[in-house]
């Protein structure tokens, strides 16, 4: 799990590939990521819903990229006997760890159960890509021995997970199309010429000159990451390819009927329902802080500076009358539970 190769960027690139249909997206991403994921025992994945009220995670679909074909059956047996608290912990945003790390001393029975149903494996690596609304994916790679990830490896997978979450959200929007917000391809808010990154068309927020500068800078960073850095320095490439631009846009390729390449700025913010008087940025930052994410990861996920994340957190704490981050986290978690309970009772 510690190797850093060009597969990192290949996998991120696959996350935003709009030429792949929504049903084929997750199998495609898994296949591209196999050189990095597969530790010789196979790779599986699932799409799930994570209830905000703490109830057990619901699995909707499972996939197998390599390994035994009965992986879904084994995993369903493992999951069906699991604890709701553990399933919530294993599928929270920013989760990238092994089963033994997540279970600790509290859920030793889960490790025993895994080894019973996956009798060829003693541990499993998992990376979660999930939105605050609870819709996400979880990729699983069985491991031959109990494993502890290095801090560097965990951070790398958290960054990849930020892209997987953005890509999953983007492809879900194609499955459940909303009313078009512009006449541009895929309702883009900005179209850039891939040769010089000049704006060719704009709509909505993309008409703002500051937004155009931000999207142009993000597009150049993505292009740099996909170039020579992909092989020569994949971790540097991953660092400069941020999860979003200004918490709002994903950068994707688009080809016209003549095969000419353009770069689109697609509106793709995380889905966050919050009735309180917070700005969109404050809601985003406070929500991810509520899941226990660091300022550094939040900044990467949203394409913001750490100073802007810190400022947004301070503003949110002031508005919510909390004195520190711990109180803010508790307030956000309690709010999510109350909102989920209210939604389920209507």
Secondary structure, DSSP 8 states (H G I E B T S, - for coil): -----THHHHHHHHHT-TTS-HHHHHHHHHHHHHHHH--SS-EEEEEEE--TTS---EEEEEEEEES-TTHHHHHHHHHHTS-HHHHHHHTSTT-EEEHHHHHTTTTHHHHHHHHHHSTT-SEEEEEEEE-TTSEEEEEEEEESS-----HHHHHHHHHHHHHHHHHHHHHHHHHT----S-SSGGG-SEEEETTT--EEEE-GGGGSHHHHHHHHHHHHHHHHHTTTHHHH-HHHHHHHS-SSBTTTEEEEEEE-TT--EEEEEEE--------SS--HHHHHHHHHHHTT--HHHHHHHHT--HHHHHHHHHHHHHHTT-SSHHHHHHHHHHHHHHHHHHHHH-
